[in-house]
Amino acid sequence: MRRTLGITLWLVLQISSNQSTGSEFILNEYCPRGFELIPAEGCRLRTLYQFYSSNQDRGVGGTRTGLPPVRDGYSPQQIDLGRYLFFDPVLSANQTISCASCHQPRLGFADGLAVSRGIHDRRGTRSAPSLWNAAFNSKLFWDARSDSLEQQAQEPLYSPLEMGNSPNGLLARLQAVPEYQTLFEQAFPNSGLNLPNLYTALAAFQASLISLNSRYDQYVHGNHQALSEDELAGLNVFRSFVARCSECHTPPLFTNNQIAVIGAPEPEGVVFDVGAQRTYSSPKLRGGFKVPTLRNIERTAPYMHSGVFADLREATEFYNLGRGHAAPDDLQIHWHITSPDLSELEIDQIVAFMHTLTDERFMPDTPQKVPSGLAVDHNHKQLGQELTTHQRSQP
């Protein structure tokens, strides 16, 4: 009875507070699922992988292996403010696209296009990478040019091919929205609405996108019935010294956060992308790109930095066709890329295994309304599916 009265009183206070501020937006006071609120420390990630050390189950591709450092410790209010900002088209210069336009939740936080489109339907240069488990990334973007989520958040905001805004224009736009003034004060009581806090809020939301409870993970943690016979065979091929998939797509994140030159081709008519060579001024990294995570990979087709492969089987077959078979002669292909000569059955088994890496249990809620009052596009999934084939055929 006391608990019922307490909940009722809390609801009354929330409604009263809402009416007194004249706003329908109130930031969460609790952490997203998978996080624990620690006083003076913020939201801290909690996962069974934290019980494993990095030297357990030795060998590349080991299952009960610890995680690398994670970006957490943001407040619940900062994470929730970042959620509203992520879905709000007010961040773009013409107020037509949001972060979620290219990172759509139901498409693995990618967009279903070979190459993303920005304001005025401007064609970008690469496909949108997934944001799942971005909290563990030490490098961001396909060419690894960013070192932090806060730094990464700025590039699409101000790129003329993406959201096309300017720092002054973006700040003025947000300051013109009374609800954002209030929400920034809630999330950042000592500093309020400014650009560094905007970047922090976007980083906080992205760091909350955790996917570590797939059927594969359930198998790792002791449920040996979680994988079928074919899926388990696929895991074994994936980890084998012949296929060597796990040497770059290393569990439990299924990326090693490193650069690899694999010799993936560009679509016909597209100029060769030098990738990380430009980031590091290193000819050895010509055509090198960050190894993407395979988490929720079935949601993020098409594949590679340019979306050149339509499905997982095409992408897997590429690796089986031999070292450097589709690459320019001047590329220094990563030594892990060999000629595994896998059978058709083994390729199918690897693809079946990759489907076990899907986990969207901690999918955040898409807001029905955003503080700017602009429309939230809830049809991105359909749009991405309709445009994928067309966009892949465009030079």
C-alpha positions as CSV (number, residue, x, y, z in Angstrom):
1,M,0.0,0.0,0.0
2,R,2.8,2.4,0.9
3,R,4.5,1.7,-2.4
4,T,1.2,2.4,-4.3
5,L,0.8,5.7,-2.5
6,G,4.5,6.6,-3.2
7,I,4.1,6.0,-6.9
8,T,0.9,8.0,-7.0
9,L,2.6,10.9,-5.2
10,W,5.5,10.8,-7.6
11,L,3.2,10.9,-10.6
12,V,1.3,13.9,-9.1
13,L,4.6,15.7,-8.5
14,Q,5.7,15.0,-12.1
15,I,2.4,16.2,-13.6
16,S,2.5,19.3,-11.4
17,S,6.1,20.0,-12.4
18,N,5.2,19.6,-16.0
19,Q,2.3,22.0,-15.8
20,S,4.4,24.6,-13.9
21,T,7.1,24.7,-16.6
22,G,4.6,24.6,-19.4
23,S,6.6,21.8,-21.1
24,E,5.5,18.2,-22.0
25,F,9.2,17.1,-22.1
26,I,10.7,15.7,-18.9
27,L,14.0,13.9,-19.0
28,N,14.4,10.4,-17.5
29,E,15.8,10.1,-14.0
30,Y,16.7,6.4,-14.5
31,C,19.4,4.8,-16.6
32,P,18.6,2.9,-19.8
33,R,18.3,-0.9,-19.5
34,G,21.6,-2.6,-18.9
35,F,23.0,0.3,-16.8
36,E,23.1,0.9,-13.1
37,L,22.8,4.4,-11.6
38,I,25.7,4.9,-9.2
39,P,25.7,8.1,-7.1
40,A,28.3,10.6,-8.3
41,E,29.3,8.2,-11.1
42,G,26.3,8.2,-13.4
43,C,25.0,5.3,-15.5
44,R,27.5,2.3,-15.4
45,L,27.2,-0.6,-17.8
46,R,26.5,-4.0,-16.3
47,T,27.0,-7.2,-18.4
48,L,28.0,-10.8,-17.8
49,Y,31.2,-10.2,-19.9
50,Q,32.5,-8.1,-17.0
51,F,33.0,-11.4,-15.1
52,Y,35.5,-12.6,-17.7
53,S,39.1,-11.4,-18.0
54,S,40.8,-10.9,-21.3
55,N,43.0,-14.0,-20.8
56,Q,40.2,-16.5,-20.2
57,D,39.6,-18.9,-23.1
58,R,42.9,-17.9,-24.7
59,G,43.2,-17.5,-28.4
60,V,41.7,-15.2,-31.0
61,G,38.0,-16.0,-31.2
62,G,37.7,-17.1,-27.6
63,T,34.2,-16.9,-26.2
64,R,34.4,-16.0,-22.5
65,T,36.6,-13.0,-23.1
66,G,36.5,-9.6,-21.4
67,L,35.5,-6.4,-23.0
68,P,37.7,-3.4,-23.8
69,P,37.1,-0.1,-21.9
70,V,33.7,1.4,-22.3
71,R,32.4,5.0,-22.4
72,D,29.8,5.2,-19.6
73,G,29.2,7.4,-16.6
74,Y,26.8,9.8,-18.3
75,S,23.7,10.9,-16.3
76,P,20.3,9.6,-17.2
77,Q,19.2,13.1,-18.1
78,Q,22.2,13.6,-20.5
79,I,21.4,10.3,-22.2
80,D,17.7,11.1,-22.6
81,L,18.5,14.6,-23.9
82,G,20.7,13.0,-26.4
83,R,17.9,10.8,-27.5
84,Y,15.6,13.7,-28.2
85,L,18.4,15.5,-30.1
86,F,19.2,12.4,-32.1
87,F,15.7,12.2,-33.5
88,D,15.2,16.0,-34.0
89,P,15.5,17.4,-37.5
90,V,16.2,20.8,-35.9
91,L,19.9,19.9,-36.0
92,S,20.1,20.0,-39.8
93,A,20.4,23.3,-41.7
94,N,17.1,22.9,-43.5
95,Q,15.4,21.1,-40.6
96,T,14.6,18.0,-42.8
97,I,16.9,15.3,-41.5
98,S,18.0,14.1,-38.1
99,C,20.8,11.8,-36.9
100,A,18.3,9.0,-37.1
101,S,17.8,9.6,-40.8
102,C,21.1,7.9,-41.5
103,H,21.2,5.8,-38.3
104,Q,17.8,4.2,-38.2
105,P,17.1,2.0,-35.2
106,R,15.3,-0.8,-37.1
107,L,18.1,-0.9,-39.7
108,G,20.8,-1.6,-37.2
109,F,21.4,2.1,-36.8
110,A,22.4,2.2,-40.4
111,D,20.1,3.4,-43.2
112,G,19.8,0.5,-45.8
113,L,21.6,2.5,-48.5
114,A,24.9,1.8,-50.1
115,V,25.9,5.5,-49.6
116,S,23.9,7.8,-47.4
117,R,22.1,10.9,-48.4
118,G,22.2,14.2,-46.7
119,I,20.2,17.5,-46.9
120,H,18.8,18.3,-50.4
121,D,19.3,14.6,-51.2
122,R,23.1,15.2,-51.5
123,R,25.0,12.0,-52.0
124,G,27.6,11.2,-49.3
125,T,30.8,9.3,-49.8
126,R,30.3,6.1,-47.7
127,S,27.7,3.9,-46.1
128,A,26.4,4.8,-42.6
129,P,28.1,2.5,-40.0
130,S,26.1,0.9,-37.2
131,L,26.1,2.6,-33.8
132,W,25.5,-0.5,-31.8
133,N,28.2,-0.8,-29.1
134,A,29.8,2.5,-30.2
135,A,30.7,3.0,-26.5
136,F,33.6,0.5,-27.0
137,N,35.1,2.1,-30.1
138,S,38.5,3.7,-29.8
139,K,38.3,5.0,-33.4
140,L,35.2,6.1,-35.3
141,F,34.3,6.5,-39.0
142,W,35.3,4.1,-41.7
143,D,38.7,5.8,-42.0
144,A,39.2,6.0,-38.2
145,R,39.6,9.8,-38.3
146,S,37.8,10.4,-35.0
147,D,39.0,9.5,-31.5
148,S,35.8,10.1,-29.4
149,L,32.1,10.1,-29.7
150,E,32.0,13.8,-28.9
151,Q,34.4,14.5,-31.7
152,Q,32.5,12.2,-34.1
153,A,29.2,13.9,-33.4
154,Q,30.4,17.2,-34.8
155,E,31.3,16.0,-38.3
156,P,27.8,15.1,-39.7
157,L,26.4,18.3,-38.1
158,Y,28.6,20.6,-40.1
159,S,29.3,18.5,-43.3
160,P,27.7,20.1,-46.4
161,L,27.0,16.5,-47.6
162,E,25.1,15.5,-44.4
163,M,23.3,18.0,-42.1
164,G,24.9,21.1,-43.5
165,N,24.7,23.3,-40.4
166,S,27.2,25.7,-38.9
167,P,28.2,26.0,-35.2
168,N,26.6,29.5,-34.9
169,G,23.5,28.5,-36.9
170,L,23.0,25.4,-34.8
171,L,23.4,27.1,-31.5
172,A,21.0,29.9,-32.5
173,R,18.4,27.4,-33.7
174,L,18.5,25.5,-30.4
175,Q,18.4,28.7,-28.3
176,A,15.2,29.6,-30.1
177,V,13.5,26.5,-28.7
178,P,12.4,27.2,-25.1
179,E,12.0,23.5,-24.4
180,Y,15.7,22.8,-25.2
181,Q,16.7,25.7,-22.9
182,T,14.9,23.9,-20.1
183,L,16.1,20.4,-20.9
184,F,19.8,21.4,-21.2
185,E,19.5,23.0,-17.7
186,Q,18.1,19.7,-16.4
187,A,20.9,17.7,-18.0
188,F,23.8,20.2,-17.4
189,P,22.7,22.2,-14.3
190,N,26.0,24.2,-14.2
191,S,26.3,25.2,-17.8
192,G,23.0,24.8,-19.7
193,L,22.7,25.0,-23.5
194,N,26.0,25.3,-25.3
195,L,27.7,23.3,-28.1
196,P,30.1,21.2,-26.0
197,N,27.0,20.0,-24.0
198,L,25.2,19.2,-27.2
199,Y,28.1,17.0,-28.3
200,T,28.2,15.4,-24.9
201,A,24.5,14.6,-25.0
202,L,24.7,13.0,-28.4
203,A,27.7,11.0,-27.3
204,A,25.8,9.9,-24.1
205,F,22.9,8.6,-26.1
206,Q,25.1,6.7,-28.6
207,A,27.1,5.2,-25.7
208,S,23.8,3.8,-24.4
209,L,23.3,1.6,-27.5
210,I,24.5,-1.7,-26.1
211,S,23.9,-5.1,-27.9
212,L,25.4,-8.0,-25.9
213,N,22.6,-10.4,-25.4
214,S,22.1,-12.2,-28.7
215,R,21.7,-16.0,-29.0
216,Y,25.4,-16.2,-29.4
217,D,25.9,-14.5,-26.1
218,Q,23.4,-16.8,-24.4
219,Y,25.5,-19.7,-25.8
220,V,28.7,-18.1,-24.4
221,H,27.2,-17.7,-21.0
222,G,26.2,-21.4,-20.7
223,N,23.0,-22.0,-22.7
224,H,24.3,-24.6,-25.1
225,Q,20.9,-25.0,-26.7
226,A,20.9,-21.4,-27.9
227,L,22.6,-22.3,-31.2
228,S,21.5,-24.8,-33.8
229,E,23.8,-27.4,-35.2
230,D,24.4,-25.4,-38.4
231,E,25.0,-22.2,-36.4
232,L,27.5,-23.8,-34.1
233,A,29.3,-25.3,-37.1
234,G,29.4,-21.8,-38.5
235,L,30.9,-20.5,-35.3
236,N,33.6,-23.1,-35.5
237,V,34.4,-22.3,-39.1
238,F,34.4,-18.6,-38.2
239,R,37.0,-19.2,-35.5
240,S,39.1,-21.7,-37.5
241,F,42.6,-21.0,-38.7
242,V,41.4,-21.6,-42.2
243,A,38.7,-19.0,-42.4
244,R,40.3,-16.6,-39.8
245,C,37.2,-14.4,-39.5
246,S,37.7,-14.0,-35.8
247,E,41.2,-12.6,-36.1
248,C,39.7,-9.2,-37.2
249,H,36.0,-9.7,-36.1
250,T,37.1,-10.6,-32.6
251,P,34.5,-11.6,-30.0
252,P,32.8,-10.4,-28.0
253,L,32.5,-7.2,-30.0
254,F,33.2,-8.8,-33.3
255,T,35.6,-6.1,-34.2
256,N,39.2,-5.5,-33.2
257,N,38.9,-1.7,-33.7
258,Q,41.8,-1.8,-36.1
259,I,42.3,-0.8,-39.7
260,A,42.5,-3.5,-42.3
261,V,43.2,-3.4,-46.0
262,I,41.1,-6.2,-47.5
263,G,40.8,-5.1,-51.1
264,A,37.1,-4.6,-51.3
265,P,36.1,-3.3,-54.8
266,E,34.3,0.0,-55.4
267,P,31.0,-0.1,-57.3
268,E,31.4,0.3,-61.0
269,G,32.2,4.0,-62.0
270,V,33.1,5.0,-58.5
271,V,36.6,6.6,-57.8
272,F,38.8,4.4,-55.6
273,D,38.5,5.4,-51.9
274,V,41.9,5.6,-50.2
275,G,40.3,5.3,-46.8
276,A,42.7,5.5,-43.8
277,Q,45.7,6.4,-46.0
278,R,44.4,10.0,-45.7
279,T,43.9,9.8,-42.0
280,Y,47.4,8.6,-41.1
281,S,49.3,9.8,-44.2
282,S,50.4,6.2,-44.7
283,P,50.7,4.6,-48.1
284,K,50.5,1.2,-46.4
285,L,46.9,2.0,-45.4
286,R,45.8,2.8,-48.9
287,G,42.3,1.3,-49.2
288,G,42.2,0.5,-45.5
289,F,39.1,0.8,-43.4
290,K,38.1,0.2,-39.8
291,V,36.9,-3.3,-39.2
292,P,33.2,-3.0,-38.6
293,T,31.3,-4.8,-35.9
294,L,29.2,-7.8,-36.9
295,R,26.7,-7.2,-34.1
296,N,23.2,-6.9,-35.7
297,I,24.9,-7.4,-39.0
298,E,21.8,-8.9,-40.6
299,R,20.1,-5.5,-40.2
300,T,22.7,-3.3,-41.9
301,A,22.8,-4.4,-45.6
302,P,24.3,-3.5,-48.0
303,Y,27.9,-4.2,-46.8
304,M,31.4,-2.6,-46.9
305,H,32.3,1.1,-46.8
306,S,30.6,1.6,-50.2
307,G,27.7,-0.9,-49.9
308,V,29.1,-2.9,-52.8
309,F,27.8,-6.3,-51.5
310,A,24.0,-6.7,-51.3
311,D,23.8,-9.4,-48.7
312,L,25.8,-11.4,-46.2
313,R,26.5,-14.3,-48.5
314,E,28.0,-12.0,-51.2
315,A,30.2,-10.4,-48.5
316,T,31.3,-13.8,-47.2
317,E,32.0,-15.1,-50.7
318,F,34.3,-12.1,-51.4
319,Y,36.7,-13.3,-48.7
320,N,36.6,-16.8,-50.1
321,L,37.6,-15.8,-53.7
322,G,41.2,-15.3,-52.8
323,R,43.6,-12.7,-51.5
324,G,43.5,-9.4,-53.4
325,H,41.4,-10.7,-56.3
326,A,39.4,-7.5,-56.6
327,A,42.0,-5.0,-55.5
328,P,44.3,-2.6,-57.4
329,D,47.8,-3.9,-57.6
330,D,49.3,-1.2,-55.3
331,L,47.3,-2.3,-52.2
332,Q,49.1,-4.0,-49.3
333,I,46.5,-6.5,-48.4
334,H,46.2,-7.5,-44.7
335,W,48.1,-10.7,-44.1
336,H,45.0,-12.3,-42.5
337,I,43.3,-12.2,-45.9
338,T,44.1,-15.6,-47.6
339,S,42.4,-18.0,-49.9
340,P,40.4,-20.2,-47.5
341,D,38.7,-22.3,-50.2
342,L,35.6,-22.8,-48.1
343,S,32.9,-25.1,-49.3
344,E,29.4,-23.8,-50.2
345,L,28.1,-25.4,-47.0
346,E,30.8,-23.7,-44.9
347,I,29.9,-20.3,-46.4
348,D,26.2,-21.0,-45.6
349,Q,27.2,-22.0,-42.0
350,I,29.1,-18.8,-41.4
351,V,26.2,-16.7,-42.7
352,A,23.9,-18.7,-40.4
353,F,26.2,-18.0,-37.5
354,M,26.2,-14.2,-38.2
355,H,22.5,-14.2,-37.9
356,T,22.9,-15.3,-34.2
357,L,24.5,-12.0,-33.4
358,T,21.3,-10.0,-33.6
359,D,20.1,-8.5,-30.3
360,E,17.9,-5.4,-30.1
361,R,16.6,-5.9,-26.5
362,F,17.9,-2.5,-25.4
363,M,16.5,-0.7,-28.4
364,P,15.7,2.9,-27.3
365,D,12.3,4.4,-27.6
366,T,11.8,6.6,-30.7
367,P,10.1,9.8,-29.3
368,Q,6.7,10.5,-30.8
369,K,7.4,14.2,-30.5
370,V,10.6,16.3,-30.2
371,P,11.1,19.6,-28.5
372,S,11.5,21.6,-31.8
373,G,7.9,20.6,-32.8
374,L,9.2,19.3,-36.1
375,A,7.9,16.0,-37.4
376,V,9.7,12.8,-36.4
377,D,9.9,10.5,-39.4
378,H,8.7,7.0,-38.5
379,N,8.9,5.7,-42.0
380,H,12.7,5.5,-42.4
381,K,12.7,1.7,-42.5
382,Q,10.4,1.6,-45.5
383,L,12.3,4.4,-47.2
384,G,15.6,2.7,-46.8
385,Q,14.3,-0.6,-48.2
386,E,12.8,1.2,-51.2
387,L,15.9,3.1,-52.1
388,T,18.6,0.5,-51.5
389,T,18.5,-1.1,-54.9
390,H,18.2,2.3,-56.7
391,Q,21.0,4.0,-54.8
392,R,23.4,1.1,-55.3
393,S,23.1,1.5,-59.0
394,Q,24.0,5.1,-59.0
395,P,27.6,6.3,-59.7
